Amino acid sequence: MLFLFFPFGQLEKLPLGIGGVSIYLHDLVLILLWVWLLVKKRSWLEDLKRSGIVNRFGIFAVVAFLSWLIALLKWGFGPSLLGLAYLIRFVLLSGVYFVIWVLVDSGEAKAGQVNKLLRGSIFWTAIFGWIQYFFWSDLTHLKYLGWDDHYFRLTGTFLDPNFMGIILVFGLGLEFLRKRPTFFKKLFLLITLAFTYSRSSWLSWLVLLFGWAFYYLFVKNFKGLFSSFANIFSKGLIAGKFALWLMISVIIFFVLPRPAGEGGNLMRTVSTYARFENWQQSWQVIRENPLVGVGFNNYQLASSGNNKADNSFLLVWATAGAIGLIAFLFWVVGLRPLWLIFPIIVHSFFNNSFFYPWVLLLVWAVQGLFKPYFIKEGSVNKNE
């Protein structure tokens, strides 16, 4: 049910009418999943200590909470409550990892079925994106509701082309994980990505493509490029696919329509300057509180009303301090497969991608399939 809600994006938002605070339908599903885990499947708790990625995540969560706790002295409980709520949601999202882990390990679900569900959710997300593009392409009036005023850009139900873009990139990565050829589905997702006109997402797609090729050419089961005829043939297919999709990307980039307005201009500078200004504001908060930060997700309280930081790493440094940033990086570098996660890392330098709930849902779901750094009897099994 969780990923059935996924394509609806911001449409599943449920405003609480309390200072602009909202919850989402998937938040309620996550709570139910945690209840199911704690009541029906207690055995997974015994395995927590053997999951390296959970230990890494747990360290960051504890550091983030301590930074929030320390900041109570400065901000007070009431103003800081929103930051705590975001931390709780951040932790709840990890429940996807445990549920998939339990279901796959118990045989109640197959990894292939979960992968198909994820890919299906992203496919329908793309379908909804085209519905928005053809019937509601002018979103300029949404600026009065606090959204960016996008014009003739595919934003989908997320109402943001950048987050829509990174979700599509992730979907392309899941398609590249499949052994069966899915040329037309990849092409559909790539064309959909192009119409977001999101440069950070275009960059992330290229990072994904190069990372995928590098991993399967030089890392996975590497026995030398010319060790056998079968190896040469296999590596040749991968190199051919890489060249094909790189060529297709270049063609799409140059034939992509350029609608009127700043958003359709891939060489635009207005948003670039705005991004630099946003980063400067983040640096100002960091300079004043470099070690422990201003408390996890208390950024709005410390930045004179600016309620977002367009960089996940600067956000963590500003709110959880240098200690929190180190713990965050320790968690991020443990996520697998790295070639699928690295595009999100790159995207997070330009958007707050690592704290976007729908991106985290996908990240944790994939961790549940791969179980990175799963420690058993003193050894480490790094599943790729």
N, C-alpha and C positions, 0 to 999 in steps of 0.2 A: 504493500500500500504506500510505503514511503516514496518509492520512485514513480508511483502513479501520479503523485502530486507534483513531481519534479518539473514537468513541462509548463506548469501553470505559473511558476515564478512568483512575481509580485502579486498576482491575482489571488494567491492563497493568504494574503495578508489580512490579519484580524486586528484592527486598531483597538486599543484598550481605553483610549480617551484620557490617558494619564500622561501629560507632558510629551505627547507625541510618541509614546511607547507602543509598540505593536508586537504581536506574536504571529507565528505562521502555523498553518495546519500541520506542517511537518514537525514543528516543535511538539505538538500534542502527540503525534505518532512516536516521536523519539522517547517521550516520557513513558508511553505504553511499552515500548521495546525494553526500556530499562527495568520496568516492573516485571516483565516477562523473564528477563535475564536473572533478576535477583530472586524471583519466587520459584521459577520452574527449572532453571539451569544453573544451579549454584556451583557445579563442578568447575566452570570456567574460571571462577575466582582463584582456585588453587593453581591455575596455570599462569596467572598474571605475572608472577615473578620470573617466568621463563620467556616472557615476550619482551625482547629488547626494545621494540618500538614503543610499547606501552610504558616501559620504564623511562625512556627518553621524554615521552609526552608528559608523564607524571611529574618529572623534575621541573619542566617548564610550567605546568599548571600550578605547582606549589610555589614556585618563585613568583609567578604572576599574582597569586593570591596574597603572598606576603607583601608585595609591593602595594597592592590595593589596601591591605590592612595598615601598613605604615602611613599611607596617605590619608587615612581617616582623621589623623590628628590635624591635618591641614584643611581638608575639605568638609569634614563632617559626614555623618552616616547618610543623611538624606540625599545630598548632591552626589555622593559616591555610589548610591544604590544602583544606578543604571550601569555603571562599570562592572559591578558584581553580577548583574543579570547577564551581561554579555559573556562574562567568564563562565557562568553556569551553562549558557547555551553552547559555548565553545567546547566544554567538557562533554555535554550531552551528545554532541555530534559524533564523538568517538564511539558511541554505542553501536553505530553501523558496523564498525570493525568487529566488535564482539559477536553481534548477531550473525553476521556472515560466517565468522570463524566457527561458531557453534553449529550452525546449520550444515555447513560443508563437512566439518569433521564428523558429525553424527550421521551423515548420509541422508539427511532430510532434504538437502538441496545439492545440486551439482554446481561446480565452479562455472561450467559452461552456461548453465541456466542463469546464474547471477550476472555473468558477463553479457548475456543476451538482454537481460532486463536493463542493465545500464546503457547499453547501446540503443535499445528501443526508446528509453527515456530521452536520450539526446537527439535521436532522430525526430521524435515528436516535438521536441523543443525547437528544432530547425523548422519544422512544418508550421508551428505557431509563429515563428519569426517571419516567414513569408506572408502569412495572413496579416500580420501587423504591417509589413512593408507595403503591401498592396492596398490595404483598406485604411491604414492609420499611419501614414508616412510622416505627417507633420505633427511633431510632438512639442512644438515651440510653446504651446499654451501651458504645458506642464511645469514650466518654470515658476508659475505662481503657486505650485504645490510643492516646491522644493526640489524638483528634478531638473536635470540639464535639458536644454531646449534643442533636441536633436531634430534634424530636418533631412528627410530622405536617406535615413540610415536604418539598417535592419537591427533593431534592438530586442525584438521578441517580447516575451512577457516579463523580461527583467528590466525593460525600459532603459537599458544601458548597453551600448554597443560593445564596450570593452569587456564587460563580464560575459555578455553573450558570446563574444569572440573566443575567450579562453575556454569556455565550456565546449564550443565547437572544436577547438584544437584538441581538447581532451578526448572528445568523441572520435576524432581522426586517429588519435593514438590507440584507442581501443580497437578500431578497425584494423590498424597495422598489427595488432596482437593476434588477429585471426589468421589461421592457416588457409582458409578458403579465400579465393579471390573475391574482393568486394569493390571492384573498380568504380562502378557507377555510384555506389553509396559514398565512397570517399570523394568522388567528384562533386556530388550533391552537397556534401558538408563543406567542401573547400569553396565552392561557389557561394554558398550561404555565408561562410566566413568573410569572403571578399566584400559582400554587400554591407557588412558592418562598418567598413571603412576605418577599422580600428588598427592603427599602426602597431601598437604594442602586441596585438593578437597576431598580426602578420609576422612580426618578429618571432613570436613564440612558436608559430607554425614552422618557420624555417629552422629554429632551434630543435624542434621535435623531429623534423625530417633528417637533419644532419645527425642528431643524437641517435635516432633509430638506426640509421645506416652504420654509424661508427660502432654501435654496440653489437650489431649482428655480423659486421665484417671483422672486427678486431677483438671482441671481448667474449661473446658467447661461444663456448666450445671451440675456442681458437686453437688450431693446430698448425698454423702457418697457412699462408694464402695458397700455396701450391703443394700441399701434402698429398693430395689424391685428386683423381678426376672428379669424384663426387663433390669434394670440397670446392674445387675450382668452379664447377657448375653451379653449386649453391651460392657461392660468393658472387658469381657473375649475375645470377638472378637478382640478388639484393642490390648490387651496383646498378643494374638496369632499371629496377623499380625506383631507386633513388633519382637517377637521371631523368626518368620519365616524369616523376612528380615535381621535380625541380623545374623542368621545362614547362609543364602545365601551369605551374604557379606563376612563372614569368609571363606566359601568354595571358593568363587571367588578369594579372596586374596591369598590363598595358591596354587590354581591350575593355577593362572595367569602365562603365559609364561614369562620368564626372558630373553629378548633379550640381545645380547652382547652390551656392552657400559654402561656408567655411568647412563644414563637416565632410563634404565630399572631396575636398582637396587633400590628397595624401601628402602634399608638401606644405601643409598649413603650418603657420608659426604661432598663431594666437594661443592654441592649446599648449604648445611647447613652453611658451613664456609663463602661462598659468601654472604649468607643472613645476617649473623652477621656483616660482613664487611660493607654491605650496610646500616644496621641500625646504625652502628658507624658513618658513614658519615652523616647520618641524624641528629644524636645527636650533631655532631659538628656544624651543621648549627643552630640547636635549641639553643645551648649554647650561640652562638653569638647574637641571636635575639630572646630571649625567650618570650617576651610579645606581640609584634605586628608582628613578623616574617619578612620575606624578601619580602613580597608581594605575593599575591595569585598566585600560579603556576610559580613563578620566581625561582624555585628550581635550575634549571640548571645554572642560573646566579650566584648563591651563593655556588655551590658545585663543582667548578672547572671542569665544563664540564660534570659531571655525571648527565644525564638527567632523572633519575627516582629514586623514593624512593619506596622500596618494602614493604610499610606499609602505608595504607591510613591515619592512625591517626598521624603517625610521619610526613607525608607530610603536613597535615593540620597545625600541630603545627609549623613546620619549615617555612611555607609560610604565614600562617594567624595568627601565634602566639598563646599564651595560650588562649586569648580571643576568637579567631577563633575556637580553639579546643573545648572549652566549648559550643559554639554555634553549632558546628558540632555534638557533642554528644547529645545536646538537640534535634536536628532534628532526628538523627538516632534512639534514644530510643522511638520516637513517631511513627515510621513506624510499620505497621501491615500487616499480622499477625506476631507476634514476632517470633514464632517458625520457620517461613519461612525466616525471615530476619536475625535471629541470625547466621545461617551458613555463610552468607555473611560477617557479622561482624568478625567472626572467621577467615575466608579466608582473610580478609583485613589486618590481622596482618602479613601475609606472602606475600601478593601481593597488588597492588594498585587497589583493586577490586571495591571500592565504587566510583571510578572516571573512571571506564571503561564504555564507552558509552552504550554498549550492556547490561551490567548488570543494569545500571541505567534505561534503557528503560523498562526492566522487572520489576524493583522495582516500578517505577512510574505507570506502567500499573496496577499492583496489588493494589496500593493505590487508583487508580481510581475505582476499583471494591469494595474495602472495606470502603473507606472514613473514615479513622481513625480520631478520635477526631474531629468529625464534630459537631460544636456547634450550637445549635438552641434554641433561646429564653432563653439564660442564662444557659442552661443545656449542658452537654457533652454526646454525644452518641458515645461510642467506639465500632464500628462495628468490629466483628471478623469473 
